[in-house]
């Protein structure tokens, strides 16, 4: 099996390590972070990002992003570009406990976590997080470096632009479009197109900044 290194040592890294362990597809070499958090589900701390070049030269050429907090979509983009420049590849990571139906495309580096349902005809971009127990209904389009948070629902035919985050328990009504660089707050209901980037809260969703 191929070795994989986890980038980051926070809560999302713990979830990714757990999903990878259940998959049985990789040997987890450990994780890198600015801070030593000790062992994370038996994954060892390897050092800061400066050690990545040595790891790559030593034969660990696969990485998984363990950064998943709110407002980190741009940060994840920067980290991915830096690590890809070393030569690392980022596979898609799909939980065994997710349901991915027919005619679904998923980009490199995207992470599909436990309890997710993605229905037929949907297209998920690269380096996007589809988080625990969220639902992506039929014929949705989700861009690159998005984050669909826990228990969010994208109804049929929804489109989400790059670098947008949909908060926990938010609902996007069918066939609505959300432009890039939006943060849709937890519990929001989006019942009309959002064409202006920004932060949205409430039911119905309204822009606050």
N, C-alpha and C positions, 0 to 999 in steps of 0.2 A: 504494500500500500504506500501511497505517496504521503510525504510529510507535509503538514500545513502549519503555518505560524499565525497566531491571532494578533491583530493590531489593536491594542487597547486592552485595559484591564478592569473596566467598570462593569456595571450591571448588564449591559447588552453583550459584552464579551462573555459573561457567564452563560447567558442564554445560548449564544452561538456555540460555545464549547459543548454544552449539553446536547444540542441538536446534532453536532458532528459526532459525538460519542455514540449516540443512538444509531446514527447512520451506518457506522462501521466502515466508512469509505476511506478514511484518512487516519494517519497517525498524527496526533497533535504534538508538535515539537515543543510548544509552550507559547507564551505571549510576551509581547514587548509593550512597554509603557514608560512614561517618565517616572512613575512611582511604582515601587515594589509592593504589590498587594498580597504577597505570599502566594501559596498555591491556590489556584482557582479550579475547583473540581478536578484536582490532581494535575492540572496543567501548571508547569513550572514557569517562574519568572526568568526571562532570558536576558533582560537588560533594556536599555532605551533603544530608540530607533536607530541609533548609530551602529548597532550590532547587525542590522539587516543585511548589509553588504556581505559581511562574513558568513551569515547564514545562507545567503544565496550562493556564494562561492562554494559552500560546503554541501550543496545539493538540495537545500530546502527552497523550492522555487514556486510554491503555492502559498497564498495568503488569504485570510478572511478578515474583513473589517469588523472590529468589535466596538465601533463607535455608533451610538444610536440615540443620544439625547435630543431633546427638543432644540431647535435652532442650530443643528449641526450639519445641515445638508451641504452647505458650502464648505464647511470644514472637512467633511468626508470627501468632497471633490478634490480638495487640495492634497489631502493625505494620499488618496488613491493615485493621483498623478505623480506624486513624489516616489511612491513605492513601485509603481509600474516602470518608472525610469530606471530603477535598478534591474528590472527584468522579471519581477514577480508576476504571476498570473493569478486572477481572482475567479474561481469557479462560482457558478450559482450554487446556493445552498438551500435545499428544499427538505423540510421536515418530513419524516415518514408519517407523521400524523396530520399532514395537510392533504386536502383534496384538490387535485388539479385535473379538471375535466378536459375533454378533447378540444383540439384546435386552439390551444393556448400557447403563446410564445413568451419566453422569459429571457431577459438579457443577462450577460455575464455579470458576476458579482452581486446579483440580486439575491436577497434572503427571504425565504418563505417559511414562516414559523408555525408552531403547533396550532392546530385547530383552524387554520385558514381554509377558506373555500374560494377557488377561482374558477369561474364558470366559462363555458365554451365561447370561443371567439374573442377572448380578451388578450390584450398585448401589454406586457409589463416590460419597461425599459431596463437599462443597466444600473446596477448599484442602488437599487431601490429596496427598501425594507417593507415587506407586507407582514405586519406584526400580529401577535397572538390573537386568534379567534376573530380576525377581521374577514369581511366578505367582499369579494370583487365579483359582481354579477356579470352576466353575459355581455360580450361586445364592448367592454370597457377598454380605454387606452390610458395607461399610466406611464408618465415620462421617466427620464433618468434622474437618479439621485433624489427620488421622492421618499417619503415615509408615511405609510398608511398605518396609523397607530392602533393599539389594541381595541378590538370590538367595533371598529369603524365599519360603515356599510357604504359601498359604492353600488348604487342601483344600476340597472341595465343601461348600457350605452353612455356612461359617464366618461368624461375626458379630464385628466389631471396633467397640467403642464410640469415641465422639469423643475426640480428644486422646491417643490411644494410639499407641505406636510398637512395631513388630515388627522386631527386630534382624536383621542380615544372617544368612542361612542358617538362620533359625528355621523350624520347621515347625509349623503349627497343624493338628491332626488334624480330619478331616471332622466337620461339624456342631457343633463346639465354639464357645463364646461367650466373648469377652473383654470385660469391662466397660470403661467410659471411664477415662482417666487411668492407663493401665498402660504400663510399659516392659518388654517381653519381650526378654531379652538375646540376643545373637548365639548361634546354634547351639542355642537352646532347642527342646525338643519339648513342645508343649502338648497333653496327651491327656485333659484334663478341663476343664470350664467354669471360668473365672476370674471370680468375682463380687466380689472385693475389689480396689480399686485399689492399685497399688504396683509394686515392681520384682521381676521374676521371672527366675531363671536355672536352667540345668541341664536334664537329661533323666532323668526328666520334670521339667517346670518346677516350681520351688518359690519361694515368696515370701521375700525377704530383707529387705525394708523397705517 
